[in-house]
Amino acid sequence: MATKSLWKAIAILVGAIVGAGVLGIPYAVAQSGYVLGLIILLIVGTAILFEFLMVADLTLSTPGKHQLVGLAKHYLGKKGKLMMQASIFFTVWGAMLAYAIGSGNVFATFFSQTSFYGIPLNLTFSIILLLLFSIPIYAGLKATESVELPLVLFLIGLIIIMCAFAFTHINLGNLQTANFSKAFLPYGVILFAIAGSMVIPEAKQALKGDAKLLRKAVIAGVLIPLTLYWFFTTVVVGVTGSQTSEVATIAFGQLTNPVVIVLGNIFALIAMATSFIALGLVLKDTFIQDLGMKNNQAYLLTMIVPLFMLFVAKSFTRILEITGAYSIGFAGILVGVMALKARKYKTKGLKLKNTALPYIVITIFIFGIVVTTMQILGISPF
């Protein structure tokens, strides 16, 4: 029974992490060079693992049932709650915007024309798809657990199959590059792709509060997606090199074979559509439950921000980079501060009270915000 519960908790974590964010990693890594990109992957993966362990520790040792926002309120007060809420709001809006842009880019590859009545074709499709994706959000159509896990396994299977078909096309020269002027470009994108600490309280419930098993689940739940991302990125960058597209599967399919083109488009569209809808539903429900909005008001606020930003934002990868470095990074800083507060309060049952993990996480995420800002301003850290 314990083993079954452990695997269920791991599945919850992997399901929350693995998604459309993986599509942006190969392009970012190709820009920095594979060698530097792999180092960033290891650094960010370590920071996320430490953050997840801290959230698990706080969840286990804090009396009552709390989500991430509830933990922020408990340790940081009303201002901490508002800051965590704002971080989550901007993370979701950023993700929805990125997925709308990415989906439009994928659909535009099916056509030779580049515009529709003067509007760029990818923007046209992004608007259409955003409106289509918004229908289940308005209706509140949620996937059940029985659907979510098979879907994640299906997406993972597609990644493995695509990589198997493309493996013989790898050029090892593409994996021996390093571009120090863009060394930190993958940081925000990778951070975006492996975030998911909000579901740790759900994993705790699946394990009925078993602290030892939860920590095992957290470690496995982070390492499995990291390994998958490394494998996917290695194969894609090995095949496409400097030609890697912002939505990785586009160029990946074009430079391998028709099977990969079909599988890549299926993967990209399913991953982005399901992620868009799931996040939109969470945000709408948050507006309804936490802010007391009516369904129509919550729906409009959920959709209006990404719809408006479609006319301003252009780059799929840049949106992932900014959302990851700022919104998700800021939430990670708050988690580190919460862990330090829990020490100060001498919270009973806190296991990480004598470690440097909070300081390491806070330092990495602050550094990430600084280097991302320098990149946006065109300032090279080297």
Contacts in CASP RR format, 6 or more apart in sequence:
PFRMAT RR
TARGET T0000
AUTHOR 0000-0000-0000
METHOD contacts of the structure
MODEL  1
MATKSLWKAIAILVGAIVGAGVLGIPYAVAQSGYVLGLIILLIVGTAILF
EFLMVADLTLSTPGKHQLVGLAKHYLGKKGKLMMQASIFFTVWGAMLAYA
IGSGNVFATFFSQTSFYGIPLNLTFSIILLLLFSIPIYAGLKATESVELP
LVLFLIGLIIIMCAFAFTHINLGNLQTANFSKAFLPYGVILFAIAGSMVI
PEAKQALKGDAKLLRKAVIAGVLIPLTLYWFFTTVVVGVTGSQTSEVATI
AFGQLTNPVVIVLGNIFALIAMATSFIALGLVLKDTFIQDLGMKNNQAYL
LTMIVPLFMLFVAKSFTRILEITGAYSIGFAGILVGVMALKARKYKTKGL
KLKNTALPYIVITIFIFGIVVTTMQILGISPF
2 210 0 8 1.000
2 213 0 8 1.000
5 206 0 8 1.000
5 207 0 8 1.000
5 208 0 8 1.000
5 210 0 8 1.000
5 213 0 8 1.000
6 207 0 8 1.000
6 213 0 8 1.000
6 216 0 8 1.000
6 217 0 8 1.000
8 206 0 8 1.000
9 203 0 8 1.000
9 204 0 8 1.000
9 206 0 8 1.000
9 207 0 8 1.000
9 213 0 8 1.000
9 214 0 8 1.000
9 217 0 8 1.000
10 217 0 8 1.000
10 220 0 8 1.000
10 221 0 8 1.000
10 224 0 8 1.000
11 149 0 8 1.000
11 152 0 8 1.000
12 199 0 8 1.000
12 202 0 8 1.000
12 203 0 8 1.000
12 206 0 8 1.000
13 52 0 8 1.000
13 196 0 8 1.000
13 199 0 8 1.000
13 200 0 8 1.000
13 203 0 8 1.000
13 217 0 8 1.000
13 218 0 8 1.000
13 220 0 8 1.000
13 221 0 8 1.000
13 222 0 8 1.000
14 152 0 8 1.000
14 221 0 8 1.000
14 224 0 8 1.000
14 225 0 8 1.000
15 148 0 8 1.000
15 149 0 8 1.000
15 152 0 8 1.000
16 196 0 8 1.000
16 198 0 8 1.000
16 199 0 8 1.000
17 193 0 8 1.000
17 194 0 8 1.000
17 195 0 8 1.000
17 196 0 8 1.000
17 221 0 8 1.000
17 222 0 8 1.000
17 225 0 8 1.000
18 152 0 8 1.000
18 155 0 8 1.000
18 156 0 8 1.000
18 225 0 8 1.000
18 228 0 8 1.000
19 152 0 8 1.000
19 155 0 8 1.000
19 193 0 8 1.000
19 271 0 8 1.000
19 275 0 8 1.000
20 98 0 8 1.000
20 99 0 8 1.000
20 268 0 8 1.000
20 271 0 8 1.000
20 272 0 8 1.000
20 275 0 8 1.000
20 276 0 8 1.000
21 98 0 8 1.000
21 189 0 8 1.000
21 192 0 8 1.000
21 193 0 8 1.000
21 271 0 8 1.000
21 275 0 8 1.000
21 320 0 8 1.000
22 159 0 8 1.000
22 193 0 8 1.000
22 228 0 8 1.000
22 229 0 8 1.000
22 232 0 8 1.000
22 248 0 8 1.000
22 271 0 8 1.000
23 102 0 8 1.000
23 247 0 8 1.000
23 248 0 8 1.000
23 249 0 8 1.000
23 268 0 8 1.000
23 271 0 8 1.000
23 272 0 8 1.000
23 316 0 8 1.000
24 189 0 8 1.000
24 193 0 8 1.000
24 246 0 8 1.000
24 247 0 8 1.000
24 248 0 8 1.000
24 316 0 8 1.000
24 317 0 8 1.000
24 320 0 8 1.000
25 41 0 8 1.000
25 186 0 8 1.000
25 189 0 8 1.000
25 190 0 8 1.000
25 193 0 8 1.000
25 229 0 8 1.000
25 232 0 8 1.000
25 233 0 8 1.000
25 248 0 8 1.000
26 232 0 8 1.000
26 233 0 8 1.000
26 236 0 8 1.000
26 237 0 8 1.000
26 240 0 8 1.000
26 244 0 8 1.000
26 248 0 8 1.000
26 252 0 8 1.000
27 189 0 8 1.000
27 244 0 8 1.000
27 245 0 8 1.000
27 246 0 8 1.000
27 247 0 8 1.000
27 248 0 8 1.000
27 317 0 8 1.000
28 37 0 8 1.000
28 185 0 8 1.000
28 186 0 8 1.000
28 188 0 8 1.000
28 189 0 8 1.000
28 190 0 8 1.000
28 317 0 8 1.000
28 320 0 8 1.000
28 321 0 8 1.000
29 37 0 8 1.000
29 38 0 8 1.000
29 40 0 8 1.000
29 41 0 8 1.000
29 186 0 8 1.000
29 233 0 8 1.000
29 237 0 8 1.000
29 244 0 8 1.000
30 174 0 8 1.000
30 237 0 8 1.000
30 240 0 8 1.000
30 241 0 8 1.000
30 242 0 8 1.000
30 244 0 8 1.000
31 179 0 8 1.000
31 182 0 8 1.000
31 185 0 8 1.000
31 186 0 8 1.000
32 40 0 8 1.000
32 178 0 8 1.000
32 179 0 8 1.000
32 182 0 8 1.000
32 183 0 8 1.000
32 184 0 8 1.000
32 185 0 8 1.000
32 186 0 8 1.000
33 177 0 8 1.000
33 178 0 8 1.000
33 179 0 8 1.000
33 182 0 8 1.000
33 237 0 8 1.000
34 174 0 8 1.000
34 175 0 8 1.000
34 176 0 8 1.000
34 177 0 8 1.000
34 178 0 8 1.000
34 234 0 8 1.000
34 237 0 8 1.000
34 238 0 8 1.000
35 175 0 8 1.000
35 176 0 8 1.000
35 177 0 8 1.000
35 178 0 8 1.000
36 178 0 8 1.000
36 179 0 8 1.000
36 180 0 8 1.000
36 183 0 8 1.000
36 186 0 8 1.000
37 183 0 8 1.000
37 186 0 8 1.000
38 230 0 8 1.000
40 183 0 8 1.000
40 184 0 8 1.000
40 186 0 8 1.000
40 187 0 8 1.000
40 190 0 8 1.000
41 186 0 8 1.000
41 190 0 8 1.000
41 226 0 8 1.000
41 229 0 8 1.000
41 230 0 8 1.000
41 233 0 8 1.000
43 364 0 8 1.000
44 186 0 8 1.000
44 187 0 8 1.000
44 188 0 8 1.000
44 190 0 8 1.000
44 191 0 8 1.000
44 194 0 8 1.000
44 364 0 8 1.000
45 190 0 8 1.000
45 194 0 8 1.000
45 222 0 8 1.000
45 226 0 8 1.000
47 191 0 8 1.000
47 360 0 8 1.000
47 361 0 8 1.000
47 364 0 8 1.000
47 365 0 8 1.000
48 191 0 8 1.000
48 194 0 8 1.000
48 195 0 8 1.000
48 197 0 8 1.000
48 222 0 8 1.000
49 218 0 8 1.000
49 219 0 8 1.000
49 222 0 8 1.000
49 223 0 8 1.000
50 357 0 8 1.000
50 360 0 8 1.000
50 361 0 8 1.000
51 197 0 8 1.000
51 332 0 8 1.000
51 335 0 8 1.000
51 336 0 8 1.000
51 361 0 8 1.000
52 196 0 8 1.000
52 197 0 8 1.000
52 200 0 8 1.000
52 218 0 8 1.000
52 222 0 8 1.000
53 215 0 8 1.000
53 218 0 8 1.000
53 219 0 8 1.000
53 352 0 8 1.000
53 357 0 8 1.000
54 335 0 8 1.000
54 336 0 8 1.000
54 338 0 8 1.000
54 339 0 8 1.000
54 352 0 8 1.000
54 357 0 8 1.000
54 358 0 8 1.000
54 361 0 8 1.000
55 68 0 8 1.000
55 71 0 8 1.000
55 197 0 8 1.000
55 200 0 8 1.000
55 335 0 8 1.000
56 200 0 8 1.000
56 203 0 8 1.000
56 204 0 8 1.000
56 214 0 8 1.000
56 215 0 8 1.000
56 218 0 8 1.000
57 339 0 8 1.000
57 342 0 8 1.000
57 350 0 8 1.000
57 351 0 8 1.000
57 352 0 8 1.000
58 71 0 8 1.000
58 75 0 8 1.000
58 335 0 8 1.000
58 338 0 8 1.000
58 339 0 8 1.000
58 342 0 8 1.000
58 347 0 8 1.000
58 350 0 8 1.000
59 66 0 8 1.000
59 71 0 8 1.000
59 200 0 8 1.000
59 201 0 8 1.000
59 204 0 8 1.000
59 214 0 8 1.000
60 204 0 8 1.000
60 209 0 8 1.000
60 211 0 8 1.000
60 214 0 8 1.000
60 349 0 8 1.000
60 351 0 8 1.000
61 342 0 8 1.000
61 347 0 8 1.000
61 348 0 8 1.000
61 349 0 8 1.000
61 350 0 8 1.000
61 351 0 8 1.000
62 71 0 8 1.000
62 74 0 8 1.000
62 75 0 8 1.000
62 342 0 8 1.000
62 347 0 8 1.000
65 201 0 8 1.000
66 74 0 8 1.000
66 201 0 8 1.000
67 198 0 8 1.000
67 201 0 8 1.000
68 84 0 8 1.000
68 88 0 8 1.000
68 197 0 8 1.000
68 198 0 8 1.000
68 201 0 8 1.000
68 331 0 8 1.000
68 335 0 8 1.000
69 81 0 8 1.000
69 84 0 8 1.000
69 85 0 8 1.000
69 88 0 8 1.000
69 290 0 8 1.000
70 81 0 8 1.000
70 84 0 8 1.000
71 338 0 8 1.000
72 80 0 8 1.000
72 81 0 8 1.000
72 83 0 8 1.000
72 84 0 8 1.000
72 334 0 8 1.000
72 338 0 8 1.000
73 80 0 8 1.000
73 81 0 8 1.000
75 337 0 8 1.000
75 338 0 8 1.000
75 341 0 8 1.000
75 342 0 8 1.000
75 345 0 8 1.000
76 83 0 8 1.000
76 84 0 8 1.000
76 334 0 8 1.000
76 337 0 8 1.000
76 338 0 8 1.000
76 341 0 8 1.000
80 334 0 8 1.000
83 330 0 8 1.000
83 334 0 8 1.000
84 331 0 8 1.000
84 334 0 8 1.000
85 286 0 8 1.000
85 290 0 8 1.000
87 327 0 8 1.000
87 328 0 8 1.000
87 329 0 8 1.000
87 330 0 8 1.000
87 331 0 8 1.000
87 334 0 8 1.000
88 198 0 8 1.000
88 286 0 8 1.000
88 327 0 8 1.000
88 331 0 8 1.000
89 283 0 8 1.000
89 286 0 8 1.000
90 323 0 8 1.000
90 326 0 8 1.000
90 327 0 8 1.000
91 195 0 8 1.000
91 323 0 8 1.000
91 324 0 8 1.000
91 327 0 8 1.000
91 328 0 8 1.000
91 331 0 8 1.000
92 279 0 8 1.000
92 280 0 8 1.000
92 282 0 8 1.000
92 283 0 8 1.000
93 283 0 8 1.000
93 305 0 8 1.000
93 306 0 8 1.000
93 309 0 8 1.000
94 306 0 8 1.000
94 309 0 8 1.000
94 319 0 8 1.000
94 322 0 8 1.000
94 323 0 8 1.000
94 327 0 8 1.000
95 192 0 8 1.000
95 275 0 8 1.000
95 276 0 8 1.000
95 279 0 8 1.000
95 323 0 8 1.000
96 130 0 8 1.000
96 276 0 8 1.000
96 279 0 8 1.000
96 280 0 8 1.000
96 283 0 8 1.000
96 305 0 8 1.000
96 306 0 8 1.000
97 305 0 8 1.000
97 306 0 8 1.000
97 309 0 8 1.000
97 310 0 8 1.000
97 313 0 8 1.000
97 319 0 8 1.000
98 316 0 8 1.000
98 319 0 8 1.000
98 320 0 8 1.000
98 323 0 8 1.000
99 272 0 8 1.000
99 273 0 8 1.000
99 275 0 8 1.000
99 276 0 8 1.000
100 126 0 8 1.000
100 127 0 8 1.000
100 129 0 8 1.000
100 130 0 8 1.000
100 133 0 8 1.000
100 276 0 8 1.000
100 306 0 8 1.000
100 310 0 8 1.000
101 122 0 8 1.000
101 126 0 8 1.000
101 310 0 8 1.000
101 313 0 8 1.000
101 314 0 8 1.000
101 315 0 8 1.000
101 316 0 8 1.000
101 319 0 8 1.000
102 126 0 8 1.000
102 246 0 8 1.000
102 247 0 8 1.000
102 268 0 8 1.000
102 272 0 8 1.000
102 316 0 8 1.000
103 125 0 8 1.000
103 126 0 8 1.000
103 129 0 8 1.000
103 268 0 8 1.000
103 269 0 8 1.000
103 272 0 8 1.000
103 273 0 8 1.000
103 276 0 8 1.000
104 122 0 8 1.000
104 123 0 8 1.000
104 125 0 8 1.000
104 126 0 8 1.000
104 129 0 8 1.000
105 122 0 8 1.000
105 126 0 8 1.000
105 246 0 8 1.000
105 247 0 8 1.000
105 250 0 8 1.000
105 316 0 8 1.000
106 247 0 8 1.000
106 249 0 8 1.000
106 250 0 8 1.000
106 265 0 8 1.000
106 268 0 8 1.000
106 269 0 8 1.000
106 272 0 8 1.000
107 122 0 8 1.000
107 125 0 8 1.000
107 129 0 8 1.000
107 269 0 8 1.000
108 114 0 8 1.000
108 121 0 8 1.000
108 122 0 8 1.000
108 125 0 8 1.000
109 250 0 8 1.000
109 265 0 8 1.000
111 121 0 8 1.000
113 121 0 8 1.000
114 120 0 8 1.000
114 121 0 8 1.000
115 121 0 8 1.000
115 124 0 8 1.000
116 124 0 8 1.000
123 310 0 8 1.000
123 311 0 8 1.000
126 310 0 8 1.000
127 307 0 8 1.000
127 310 0 8 1.000
129 273 0 8 1.000
130 276 0 8 1.000
130 303 0 8 1.000
130 306 0 8 1.000
130 307 0 8 1.000
130 310 0 8 1.000
133 273 0 8 1.000
133 276 0 8 1.000
133 277 0 8 1.000
134 299 0 8 1.000
134 303 0 8 1.000
136 277 0 8 1.000
136 281 0 8 1.000
137 277 0 8 1.000
137 280 0 8 1.000
137 281 0 8 1.000
137 284 0 8 1.000
137 299 0 8 1.000
137 302 0 8 1.000
137 303 0 8 1.000
138 295 0 8 1.000
138 299 0 8 1.000
140 281 0 8 1.000
140 284 0 8 1.000
142 281 0 8 1.000
143 151 0 8 1.000
143 274 0 8 1.000
143 278 0 8 1.000
151 270 0 8 1.000
151 274 0 8 1.000
154 270 0 8 1.000
155 267 0 8 1.000
155 270 0 8 1.000
155 271 0 8 1.000
156 228 0 8 1.000
158 263 0 8 1.000
158 264 0 8 1.000
158 266 0 8 1.000
158 267 0 8 1.000
159 228 0 8 1.000
159 231 0 8 1.000
159 232 0 8 1.000
159 267 0 8 1.000
161 263 0 8 1.000
162 235 0 8 1.000
162 249 0 8 1.000
162 252 0 8 1.000
162 253 0 8 1.000
162 260 0 8 1.000
162 263 0 8 1.000
162 264 0 8 1.000
162 267 0 8 1.000
163 231 0 8 1.000
163 232 0 8 1.000
163 235 0 8 1.000
163 236 0 8 1.000
165 256 0 8 1.000
165 257 0 8 1.000
165 259 0 8 1.000
165 260 0 8 1.000
165 263 0 8 1.000
166 235 0 8 1.000
166 236 0 8 1.000
166 239 0 8 1.000
166 252 0 8 1.000
166 253 0 8 1.000
166 256 0 8 1.000
166 257 0 8 1.000
166 260 0 8 1.000
167 235 0 8 1.000
169 239 0 8 1.000
169 255 0 8 1.000
169 256 0 8 1.000
170 235 0 8 1.000
170 238 0 8 1.000
170 239 0 8 1.000
171 238 0 8 1.000
171 239 0 8 1.000
171 241 0 8 1.000
172 238 0 8 1.000
173 238 0 8 1.000
174 237 0 8 1.000
174 238 0 8 1.000
174 239 0 8 1.000
174 240 0 8 1.000
174 241 0 8 1.000
174 242 0 8 1.000
175 234 0 8 1.000
175 237 0 8 1.000
175 238 0 8 1.000
177 241 0 8 1.000
180 380 0 8 1.000
180 382 0 8 1.000
181 380 0 8 1.000
181 382 0 8 1.000
182 375 0 8 1.000
183 381 0 8 1.000
183 382 0 8 1.000
184 368 0 8 1.000
184 371 0 8 1.000
184 372 0 8 1.000
184 375 0 8 1.000
184 381 0 8 1.000
185 321 0 8 1.000
185 375 0 8 1.000
187 321 0 8 1.000
187 325 0 8 1.000
187 368 0 8 1.000
187 371 0 8 1.000
187 372 0 8 1.000
188 320 0 8 1.000
188 321 0 8 1.000
188 322 0 8 1.000
188 323 0 8 1.000
188 324 0 8 1.000
188 325 0 8 1.000
188 328 0 8 1.000
188 368 0 8 1.000
188 372 0 8 1.000
189 317 0 8 1.000
189 320 0 8 1.000
189 321 0 8 1.000
189 324 0 8 1.000
190 229 0 8 1.000
191 324 0 8 1.000
191 325 0 8 1.000
191 328 0 8 1.000
191 329 0 8 1.000
192 320 0 8 1.000
192 321 0 8 1.000
192 323 0 8 1.000
192 324 0 8 1.000
192 328 0 8 1.000
193 225 0 8 1.000
193 229 0 8 1.000
193 320 0 8 1.000
194 222 0 8 1.000
194 225 0 8 1.000
194 226 0 8 1.000
194 229 0 8 1.000
195 324 0 8 1.000
195 328 0 8 1.000
195 331 0 8 1.000
197 331 0 8 1.000
197 332 0 8 1.000
197 335 0 8 1.000
200 214 0 8 1.000
200 218 0 8 1.000
203 214 0 8 1.000
203 217 0 8 1.000
203 218 0 8 1.000
204 214 0 8 1.000
207 213 0 8 1.000
207 214 0 8 1.000
207 217 0 8 1.000
211 351 0 8 1.000
232 248 0 8 1.000
236 244 0 8 1.000
236 248 0 8 1.000
236 252 0 8 1.000
237 244 0 8 1.000
239 252 0 8 1.000
239 255 0 8 1.000
239 256 0 8 1.000
240 248 0 8 1.000
240 251 0 8 1.000
240 252 0 8 1.000
240 255 0 8 1.000
243 251 0 8 1.000
243 255 0 8 1.000
244 251 0 8 1.000
244 252 0 8 1.000
245 251 0 8 1.000
245 252 0 8 1.000
246 315 0 8 1.000
246 316 0 8 1.000
246 317 0 8 1.000
247 268 0 8 1.000
247 316 0 8 1.000
249 260 0 8 1.000
249 264 0 8 1.000
249 265 0 8 1.000
249 267 0 8 1.000
249 268 0 8 1.000
250 268 0 8 1.000
252 260 0 8 1.000
252 264 0 8 1.000
253 260 0 8 1.000
253 261 0 8 1.000
253 264 0 8 1.000
254 261 0 8 1.000
280 302 0 8 1.000
283 302 0 8 1.000
284 295 0 8 1.000
284 298 0 8 1.000
284 299 0 8 1.000
284 302 0 8 1.000
285 298 0 8 1.000
287 293 0 8 1.000
287 297 0 8 1.000
287 298 0 8 1.000
287 301 0 8 1.000
287 302 0 8 1.000
288 294 0 8 1.000
288 295 0 8 1.000
288 298 0 8 1.000
291 298 0 8 1.000
293 301 0 8 1.000
313 319 0 8 1.000
321 372 0 8 1.000
321 375 0 8 1.000
322 372 0 8 1.000
322 376 0 8 1.000
325 368 0 8 1.000
325 369 0 8 1.000
325 372 0 8 1.000
326 369 0 8 1.000
326 372 0 8 1.000
329 365 0 8 1.000
329 368 0 8 1.000
329 369 0 8 1.000
330 365 0 8 1.000
330 369 0 8 1.000
332 361 0 8 1.000
332 362 0 8 1.000
332 365 0 8 1.000
333 361 0 8 1.000
333 362 0 8 1.000
333 365 0 8 1.000
333 366 0 8 1.000
335 361 0 8 1.000
336 357 0 8 1.000
336 358 0 8 1.000
336 361 0 8 1.000
336 362 0 8 1.000
337 358 0 8 1.000
337 362 0 8 1.000
339 352 0 8 1.000
339 357 0 8 1.000
339 358 0 8 1.000
340 358 0 8 1.000
342 350 0 8 1.000
342 353 0 8 1.000
343 350 0 8 1.000
343 353 0 8 1.000
347 353 0 8 1.000
352 358 0 8 1.000
371 381 0 8 1.000
374 380 0 8 1.000
374 381 0 8 1.000
END
